[in-house]
């Protein structure tokens, strides 16, 4: 016999919103530990249907998609006839074997799932600003907070003195360069 029960606290379950996270590829755990009761990452709602998921130093971007048919999340609860009636009359082992076929299986409804967040692109790597060394071969650009270099900031050997006009508003006299 199969019984499906709707939980008594349906209002609380309707307030919780469950969704499916769909990824392309697979996740590998670098440590052989169990991942139960562990936080997968931080899910951030950016816009109307755009979400970001940060797992470690990886950032995934996904889109919320409504399911054609909602999914039902249930939990299986098996109860024996002795547990259901509350009678424990010290039955023999032969009675236990016979009663194992008479177990009642109940399913408890947890929630309904109406949408999934689909992450289709590869993740982008997040690099902390303080760990980036500017000027290294990997990072030729200067940080955005530094002043931009002007085209006139070149070495004196490359400046054509005939085209450069002396500044008249400066109280300090400009040096004169001679070409050898």
C-alpha positions in Angstrom: 0.0 0.0 0.0 1.3 3.5 -0.9 0.1 6.6 0.9 1.0 10.1 -0.1 0.6 12.7 2.6 0.6 16.4 2.3 2.6 17.9 5.2 0.6 19.7 7.9 2.7 22.9 7.6 1.9 23.5 3.9 2.1 27.3 4.4 5.8 27.1 5.4 6.7 24.8 2.6 5.0 27.1 0.0 7.2 30.0 1.3 10.4 28.0 0.5 11.4 28.1 -3.1 13.3 25.2 -4.5 14.9 25.1 -7.9 17.2 22.8 -9.9 20.8 23.8 -10.7 21.8 22.5 -14.1 25.5 22.5 -15.1 27.4 21.3 -18.1 30.1 18.9 -17.2 30.8 17.5 -13.7 32.3 18.5 -10.4 35.2 16.8 -8.9 35.9 16.8 -5.1 39.7 17.3 -4.5 39.3 15.9 -1.0 37.8 12.5 -0.3 35.4 13.9 2.2 31.6 13.7 2.2 29.9 16.8 1.0 26.7 16.4 3.1 25.7 19.5 5.0 28.4 21.6 3.2 27.7 24.8 1.4 28.1 24.5 -2.4 28.5 28.2 -3.0 26.8 31.6 -2.9 23.9 32.2 -5.3 23.4 35.8 -6.2 20.3 37.1 -8.0 21.6 39.8 -10.4 18.7 40.7 -12.7 15.1 39.5 -13.5 16.1 36.0 -14.5 20.0 36.1 -14.3 21.8 34.4 -11.4 25.5 34.1 -10.5 26.9 31.2 -8.5 30.3 31.6 -6.8 32.0 28.4 -5.9 35.5 29.1 -4.4 37.2 31.3 -6.9 34.9 30.3 -9.9 31.9 32.4 -11.0 29.1 30.7 -13.0 26.4 32.8 -14.7 23.0 31.2 -15.4 19.5 31.9 -16.5 16.2 31.0 -14.7 14.1 28.8 -16.9 10.5 27.7 -16.0 9.8 24.0 -16.2 7.1 22.7 -18.5 5.8 20.4 -15.8 6.6 21.0 -12.1 8.5 18.3 -10.2 7.4 16.9 -6.9 9.9 16.4 -4.2 8.9 13.6 -1.8 10.5 11.6 1.0 9.9 7.9 1.5 8.7 6.8 5.0 8.3 3.1 5.6 6.3 2.0 8.6 5.4 -1.4 9.8 2.0 -2.5 11.1 3.3 -2.5 14.7 4.6 1.1 14.3 1.3 2.3 12.8 -1.0 0.9 15.5 1.3 1.6 18.4 0.9 -2.0 19.7 4.1 -3.9 20.6 2.8 -7.2 21.9 6.1 -9.1 21.9 5.5 -11.1 18.7 7.8 -14.0 17.7 10.4 -13.9 15.0 8.1 -15.8 12.6 5.5 -13.1 13.0 8.2 -10.5 12.1 9.0 -12.3 8.9 5.4 -12.5 7.9 4.7 -8.9 8.8 7.7 -7.6 6.7 5.5 -8.1 3.6 2.7 -6.0 5.2 4.8 -2.9 5.6 3.1 0.3 4.7 5.1 2.7 2.5 4.2 6.3 2.9 5.6 9.2 0.9 5.7 12.7 2.4 5.5 15.7 0.0 8.3 18.2 0.6 7.7 20.8 -2.1 7.1 21.4 -5.8 9.8 22.7 -8.1 8.7 25.1 -10.8 12.0 26.3 -12.3 15.7 25.5 -12.9 18.8 27.7 -13.2 20.8 26.6 -16.2 24.5 27.4 -16.2 25.6 26.8 -19.8 28.9 28.7 -20.0 32.3 27.9 -18.5 33.0 29.5 -15.2 35.2 32.7 -15.0 38.0 32.7 -12.5 38.0 35.4 -9.8 41.4 36.8 -9.0 41.7 38.9 -5.9 43.0 42.5 -6.6 45.8 42.2 -4.0 47.2 39.0 -5.5 47.7 40.5 -9.0 51.2 41.9 -9.6 51.1 44.6 -12.3 54.0 44.8 -14.7 54.5 41.0 -14.8 54.3 39.4 -18.2 50.8 38.0 -17.5 49.4 41.5 -16.5 50.8 44.1 -18.8 48.0 46.5 -18.1 48.2 48.9 -15.2 45.3 49.0 -12.7 42.3 51.2 -13.5 43.0 53.3 -10.5 46.4 54.4 -11.7 46.7 57.5 -13.9 46.8 56.8 -17.6 50.0 57.5 -19.4 50.1 60.3 -21.9 51.6 60.0 -25.4 54.2 62.6 -24.5 55.7 60.5 -21.7 58.4 59.0 -23.8 62.2 59.0 -23.3 64.0 62.3 -24.2 65.9 60.7 -27.1 62.6 60.2 -29.0 61.3 63.7 -28.6 61.7 66.0 -31.6 62.6 69.3 -30.0 61.5 71.3 -33.1 57.9 70.3 -32.6 57.7 70.9 -28.8 56.8 74.4 -27.8 58.0 75.7 -24.5 55.4 76.3 -21.8 54.8 79.9 -21.3 52.6 79.7 -18.2 55.2 77.8 -16.0 57.3 79.9 -13.7 60.1 77.3 -14.0 62.2 77.6 -17.1 62.2 74.6 -19.4 65.5 72.8 -19.8 67.2 72.9 -23.2 68.4 69.7 -24.7 71.1 69.5 -27.2 71.4 66.7 -29.6 74.9 65.2 -30.2 
